[in-house]
Amino acid sequence: MRHLKIMFLQSNENRANPQESLTGFNSSRRLNEGFFTEEVKQLILKTANAIAGSFSARNKSELIMLTDLADILKS
């Protein structure tokens, strides 16, 4: 979990755009496949959905990003 937290903080500090962040996440996931248990994957999706819905209803771009994230975690 610490690894994910560090990645999140770095992306936030660098104001990375969402697509770059998703690409970086996918690369990191491939390098650390053993870390991404089903429990961790579900927690990531649950957290991403909660963040996307925290300000208002999810918009189209957020839904696309959530779908892309789910696809990455399934691969």
N, C-alpha and C positions, 0 to 999 in steps of 0.2 A: 504494500500500500504506500509505503514511503516514496517509492519510485514514481508512482502516479502523482502524488502530491507535489513532488519536485518538478515534474513535467508541467503540471498545471500552473504552478507559481511562475515558472520561467516563461511560459506562453503568455501569462497575464502581464508580467513585467515588460515583455518585449512587444506587447500589443500585436501578437501574431494574428494574421487573418484566419478565419475558421477553416478554410480549406488547407492551408499550410499546417495548421494544428492537427487536423485529421490525418494528413499524410504522415506527419511526424509520429503520431500515435500509432498508425498502422506499422510503420517501420519498427518502432519500439516493441510493439506486440510480437512481431515476427522474431525479433532477437531474444525475446523473453517469454516464449510460448508456455513454458512450465508455470509461470506465475499466474496465467490467466485461466484459473479454474472456473468451473461453471458458477460457483458462488461469486467470484470476483466479477465475472462478466455480467451477472445479474445486478450486482451492486453498481457497476458502472452505468448500465442502462437505466436503472432506477434513479440514480443521482442525476444523470443527464436530463431525463424527463422532468424531474423536479425543478432543476435549474431553468429549463426552457419554459416551464409553466408558472414560474414564480412571479413574474411581473404581469402577465396577462395570458390570454389564450395563445397557444402555439401558432406561429405564422408559417407560411409555406416554406420559407427557407429553413426554419428550425426543423420542420417535419422532414425535409430532405436530408438535413445533416443527421438527424436521429436515425433515419433509415440507413444512411451510409454507415453510421457507427454500428448499428445492429448487424449490418452485412459484414463489416470488418471482424466483429467478434464471432461471427458464425464461421468464418473462413479458417 
